[in-house]
Amino acid sequence: MTLQMHYQEKYEQGLEQGLERGREEEREQSKRQFALRMLEAGKLSVEEISMYSGLSAEQVLELEKEMQPV
């Protein structure tokens, strides 16, 4: 393997890792937005929102705190 091929391989690995990280962050943001909409509706418990959104109950509670006026 030439040095150029090695660098190309490492570049491609890094690019894929960065893309995957971006996709994961986007999925997490979508879950948070979904949970926020459910919290705003005010009809579901934290446990239900956690189950439907895929977030932990702690994450839902944190979002709920963020919604509270200071």
N, CA, C and O atoms as a GROMACS GRO file, in nm:
protein
  280
    1MET      N    1   0.084  -0.117   0.000
    1MET     CA    2   0.000   0.000   0.000
    1MET      C    3   0.089   0.124   0.000
    1MET      O    4   0.182   0.136   0.081
    2THR      N    5   0.061   0.214  -0.090
    2THR     CA    6   0.140   0.337  -0.096
    2THR      C    7   0.094   0.433   0.012
    2THR      O    8  -0.013   0.416   0.071
    3LEU      N    9   0.176   0.531   0.038
    3LEU     CA   10   0.141   0.632   0.138
    3LEU      C   11   0.015   0.707   0.096
    3LEU      O   12  -0.069   0.737   0.181
    4GLN      N   13   0.002   0.737  -0.031
    4GLN     CA   14  -0.116   0.807  -0.080
    4GLN      C   15  -0.242   0.722  -0.058
    4GLN      O   16  -0.346   0.776  -0.020
    5MET      N   17  -0.233   0.592  -0.082
    5MET     CA   18  -0.348   0.504  -0.062
    5MET      C   19  -0.384   0.498   0.086
    5MET      O   20  -0.502   0.495   0.122
    6HIS      N   21  -0.284   0.497   0.172
    6HIS     CA   22  -0.306   0.496   0.316
    6HIS      C   23  -0.379   0.622   0.360
    6HIS      O   24  -0.476   0.615   0.436
    7TYR      N   25  -0.334   0.737   0.312
    7TYR     CA   26  -0.399   0.864   0.347
    7TYR      C   27  -0.542   0.868   0.294
    7TYR      O   28  -0.631   0.918   0.363
    8GLN      N   29  -0.564   0.817   0.174
    8GLN     CA   30  -0.698   0.814   0.116
    8GLN      C   31  -0.791   0.728   0.201
    8GLN      O   32  -0.906   0.764   0.226
    9GLU      N   33  -0.741   0.613   0.245
    9GLU     CA   34  -0.820   0.524   0.328
    9GLU      C   35  -0.856   0.591   0.460
    9GLU      O   36  -0.971   0.584   0.505
   10LYS      N   37  -0.760   0.656   0.523
   10LYS     CA   38  -0.785   0.726   0.649
   10LYS      C   39  -0.882   0.841   0.630
   10LYS      O   40  -0.968   0.866   0.715
   11TYR      N   41  -0.870   0.912   0.519
   11TYR     CA   42  -0.961   1.022   0.487
   11TYR      C   43  -1.104   0.970   0.475
   11TYR      O   44  -1.197   1.028   0.531
   12GLU      N   45  -1.120   0.860   0.403
   12GLU     CA   46  -1.253   0.803   0.384
   12GLU      C   47  -1.312   0.752   0.515
   12GLU      O   48  -1.432   0.767   0.538
   13GLN      N   49  -1.230   0.694   0.600
   13GLN     CA   50  -1.276   0.649   0.732
   13GLN      C   51  -1.322   0.768   0.816
   13GLN      O   52  -1.427   0.763   0.880
   14GLY      N   53  -1.244   0.873   0.815
   14GLY     CA   54  -1.280   0.993   0.891
   14GLY      C   55  -1.406   1.058   0.838
   14GLY      O   56  -1.490   1.104   0.916
   15LEU      N   57  -1.420   1.061   0.709
   15LEU     CA   58  -1.539   1.118   0.647
   15LEU      C   59  -1.663   1.039   0.688
   15LEU      O   60  -1.765   1.097   0.724
   16GLU      N   61  -1.655   0.909   0.682
   16GLU     CA   62  -1.768   0.824   0.720
   16GLU      C   63  -1.803   0.840   0.867
   16GLU      O   64  -1.921   0.845   0.903
   17GLN      N   65  -1.702   0.850   0.952
   17GLN     CA   66  -1.727   0.870   1.094
   17GLN      C   67  -1.796   1.004   1.118
   17GLN      O   68  -1.888   1.013   1.200
   18GLY      N   69  -1.753   1.107   1.049
   18GLY     CA   70  -1.815   1.238   1.063
   18GLY      C   71  -1.958   1.238   1.014
   18GLY      O   72  -2.045   1.299   1.076
   19LEU      N   73  -1.983   1.172   0.903
   19LEU     CA   74  -2.120   1.164   0.851
   19LEU      C   75  -2.210   1.088   0.948
   19LEU      O   76  -2.324   1.129   0.971
   20GLU      N   77  -2.161   0.978   1.003
   20GLU     CA   78  -2.241   0.901   1.098
   20GLU      C   79  -2.271   0.983   1.223
   20GLU      O   80  -2.382   0.978   1.275
   21ARG      N   81  -2.173   1.057   1.270
   21ARG     CA   82  -2.194   1.142   1.388
   21ARG      C   83  -2.301   1.247   1.358
   21ARG      O   84  -2.387   1.275   1.442
   22GLY      N   85  -2.297   1.304   1.239
   22GLY     CA   86  -2.397   1.403   1.200
   22GLY      C   87  -2.536   1.342   1.191
   22GLY      O   88  -2.634   1.404   1.233
   23ARG      N   89  -2.545   1.221   1.137
   23ARG     CA   90  -2.676   1.153   1.129
   23ARG      C   91  -2.729   1.124   1.268
   23ARG      O   92  -2.849   1.140   1.293
   24GLU      N   93  -2.644   1.082   1.360
   24GLU     CA   94  -2.686   1.052   1.496
   24GLU      C   95  -2.735   1.179   1.566
   24GLU      O   96  -2.836   1.177   1.636
   25GLU      N   97  -2.664   1.289   1.547
   25GLU     CA   98  -2.707   1.415   1.608
   25GLU      C   99  -2.841   1.459   1.552
   25GLU      O  100  -2.925   1.512   1.625
   26GLU      N  101  -2.862   1.437   1.423
   26GLU     CA  102  -2.990   1.472   1.361
   26GLU      C  103  -3.103   1.386   1.417
   26GLU      O  104  -3.212   1.437   1.444
   27ARG      N  105  -3.079   1.256   1.436
   27ARG     CA  106  -3.180   1.168   1.495
   27ARG      C  107  -3.214   1.213   1.637
   27ARG      O  108  -3.331   1.216   1.676
   28GLU      N  109  -3.112   1.247   1.713
   28GLU     CA  110  -3.134   1.291   1.852
   28GLU      C  111  -3.214   1.421   1.854
   28GLU      O  112  -3.303   1.437   1.938
   29GLN      N  113  -3.184   1.512   1.765
   29GLN     CA  114  -3.257   1.639   1.758
   29GLN      C  115  -3.403   1.614   1.720
   29GLN      O  116  -3.492   1.680   1.773
   30SER      N  117  -3.428   1.521   1.630
   30SER     CA  118  -3.565   1.488   1.591
   30SER      C  119  -3.642   1.431   1.709
   30SER      O  120  -3.759   1.465   1.730
   31LYS      N  121  -3.578   1.346   1.787
   31LYS     CA  122  -3.642   1.290   1.906
   31LYS      C  123  -3.678   1.401   2.004
   31LYS      O  124  -3.786   1.402   2.062
   32ARG      N  125  -3.586   1.496   2.023
   32ARG     CA  126  -3.609   1.606   2.116
   32ARG      C  127  -3.726   1.693   2.069
   32ARG      O  128  -3.810   1.734   2.149
   33GLN      N  129  -3.731   1.721   1.939
   33GLN     CA  130  -3.841   1.803   1.886
   33GLN      C  131  -3.974   1.731   1.902
   33GLN      O  132  -4.075   1.794   1.935
   34PHE      N  133  -3.975   1.602   1.877
   34PHE     CA  134  -4.096   1.521   1.892
   34PHE      C  135  -4.143   1.526   2.038
   34PHE      O  136  -4.261   1.546   2.064
   35ALA      N  137  -4.051   1.506   2.131
   35ALA     CA  138  -4.084   1.510   2.274
   35ALA      C  139  -4.133   1.648   2.315
   35ALA      O  140  -4.227   1.659   2.394
   36LEU      N  141  -4.072   1.752   2.263
   36LEU     CA  142  -4.116   1.889   2.296
   36LEU      C  143  -4.260   1.912   2.252
   36LEU      O  144  -4.338   1.973   2.325
   37ARG      N  145  -4.295   1.865   2.134
   37ARG     CA  146  -4.433   1.881   2.086
   37ARG      C  147  -4.531   1.807   2.178
   37ARG      O  148  -4.639   1.858   2.207
   38MET      N  149  -4.492   1.689   2.223
   38MET     CA  150  -4.578   1.614   2.314
   38MET      C  151  -4.589   1.683   2.450
   38MET      O  152  -4.697   1.687   2.509
   39LEU      N  153  -4.480   1.739   2.498
   39LEU     CA  154  -4.484   1.813   2.624
   39LEU      C  155  -4.574   1.935   2.611
   39LEU      O  156  -4.652   1.965   2.702
   40GLU      N  157  -4.563   2.006   2.499
   40GLU     CA  158  -4.645   2.124   2.478
   40GLU      C  159  -4.793   2.090   2.475
   40GLU      O  160  -4.876   2.168   2.521
   41ALA      N  161  -4.828   1.974   2.421
   41ALA     CA  162  -4.967   1.930   2.417
   41ALA      C  163  -5.020   1.904   2.558
   41ALA      O  164  -5.139   1.922   2.584
   42GLY      N  165  -4.932   1.862   2.648
   42GLY     CA  166  -4.967   1.844   2.788
   42GLY      C  167  -5.062   1.729   2.816
   42GLY      O  168  -5.128   1.730   2.920
   43LYS      N  169  -5.071   1.632   2.730
   43LYS     CA  170  -5.168   1.523   2.749
   43LYS      C  171  -5.104   1.391   2.788
   43LYS      O  172  -5.175   1.296   2.822
   44LEU      N  173  -4.972   1.383   2.784
   44LEU     CA  174  -4.903   1.257   2.812
   44LEU      C  175  -4.811   1.271   2.932
   44LEU      O  176  -4.762   1.379   2.962
   45SER      N  177  -4.789   1.159   2.998
   45SER     CA  178  -4.695   1.159   3.111
   45SER      C  179  -4.552   1.156   3.057
   45SER      O  180  -4.528   1.128   2.940
   46VAL      N  181  -4.459   1.186   3.145
   46VAL     CA  182  -4.317   1.180   3.110
   46VAL      C  183  -4.280   1.040   3.063
   46VAL      O  184  -4.203   1.025   2.968
   47GLU      N  185  -4.333   0.939   3.128
   47GLU     CA  186  -4.303   0.801   3.092
   47GLU      C  187  -4.355   0.769   2.952
   47GLU      O  188  -4.287   0.702   2.874
   48GLU      N  189  -4.475   0.816   2.920
   48GLU     CA  190  -4.531   0.792   2.786
   48GLU      C  191  -4.449   0.864   2.679
   48GLU      O  192  -4.421   0.809   2.573
   49ILE      N  193  -4.412   0.988   2.708
   49ILE     CA  194  -4.333   1.064   2.612
   49ILE      C  195  -4.198   0.996   2.591
   49ILE      O  196  -4.149   0.989   2.478
   50SER      N  197  -4.140   0.947   2.698
   50SER     CA  198  -4.014   0.875   2.689
   50SER      C  199  -4.029   0.752   2.599
   50SER      O  200  -3.945   0.726   2.513
   51MET      N  201  -4.135   0.677   2.621
   51MET     CA  202  -4.157   0.555   2.544
   51MET      C  203  -4.178   0.588   2.395
   51MET      O  204  -4.122   0.520   2.309
   52TYR      N  205  -4.258   0.689   2.364
   52TYR     CA  206  -4.290   0.721   2.226
   52TYR      C  207  -4.175   0.791   2.153
   52TYR      O  208  -4.157   0.771   2.033
   53SER      N  209  -4.099   0.871   2.224
   53SER     CA  210  -3.993   0.950   2.159
   53SER      C  211  -3.861   0.877   2.149
   53SER      O  212  -3.779   0.907   2.061
   54GLY      N  213  -3.838   0.780   2.238
   54GLY     CA  214  -3.710   0.712   2.240
   54GLY      C  215  -3.608   0.781   2.329
   54GLY      O  216  -3.493   0.737   2.338
   55LEU      N  217  -3.647   0.888   2.394
   55LEU     CA  218  -3.560   0.956   2.490
   55LEU      C  219  -3.578   0.893   2.627
   55LEU      O  220  -3.680   0.830   2.654
   56SER      N  221  -3.480   0.910   2.713
   56SER     CA  222  -3.495   0.860   2.849
   56SER      C  223  -3.588   0.955   2.926
   56SER      O  224  -3.609   1.070   2.886
   57ALA      N  225  -3.642   0.906   3.036
   57ALA     CA  226  -3.729   0.990   3.120
   57ALA      C  227  -3.651   1.112   3.170
   57ALA      O  228  -3.706   1.221   3.181
   58GLU      N  229  -3.522   1.093   3.199
   58GLU     CA  230  -3.440   1.204   3.246
   58GLU      C  231  -3.427   1.311   3.138
   58GLU      O  232  -3.432   1.431   3.167
   59GLN      N  233  -3.410   1.268   3.014
   59GLN     CA  234  -3.399   1.364   2.904
   59GLN      C  235  -3.531   1.440   2.885
   59GLN      O  236  -3.530   1.560   2.859
   60VAL      N  237  -3.643   1.371   2.900
   60VAL     CA  238  -3.774   1.436   2.887
   60VAL      C  239  -3.792   1.537   2.999
   60VAL      O  240  -3.841   1.648   2.976
   61LEU      N  241  -3.755   1.499   3.120
   61LEU     CA  242  -3.765   1.592   3.233
   61LEU      C  243  -3.678   1.715   3.210
   61LEU      O  244  -3.718   1.827   3.243
   62GLU      N  245  -3.560   1.695   3.154
   62GLU     CA  246  -3.471   1.807   3.124
   62GLU      C  247  -3.535   1.901   3.021
   62GLU      O  248  -3.528   2.023   3.034
   63LEU      N  249  -3.597   1.844   2.920
   63LEU     CA  250  -3.667   1.926   2.820
   63LEU      C  251  -3.781   2.003   2.885
   63LEU      O  252  -3.804   2.120   2.854
   64GLU      N  253  -3.851   1.937   2.975
   64GLU     CA  254  -3.961   2.002   3.045
   64GLU      C  255  -3.911   2.122   3.126
   64GLU      O  256  -3.974   2.227   3.128
   65LYS      N  257  -3.797   2.104   3.192
   65LYS     CA  258  -3.736   2.215   3.268
   65LYS      C  259  -3.698   2.330   3.176
   65LYS      O  260  -3.717   2.447   3.210
   66GLU      N  261  -3.644   2.297   3.058
   66GLU     CA  262  -3.604   2.400   2.962
   66GLU      C  263  -3.724   2.481   2.913
   66GLU      O  264  -3.709   2.597   2.875
   67MET      N  265  -3.841   2.420   2.914
   67MET     CA  266  -3.962   2.488   2.869
   67MET      C  267  -4.014   2.587   2.973
   67MET      O  268  -4.087   2.681   2.939
   68GLN      N  269  -3.978   2.567   3.100
   68GLN     CA  270  -4.028   2.651   3.207
   68GLN      C  271  -3.970   2.792   3.196
   68GLN      O  272  -3.850   2.808   3.176
   69PRO      N  273  -4.056   2.893   3.210
   69PRO     CA  274  -4.004   3.030   3.210
   69PRO      C  275  -3.917   3.053   3.334
   69PRO      O  276  -3.943   2.999   3.441
   70VAL      N  277  -3.816   3.133   3.317
   70VAL     CA  278  -3.721   3.158   3.426
   70VAL      C  279  -3.773   3.261   3.520
   70VAL      O  280  -3.706   3.294   3.617
   0.00000   0.00000   0.00000
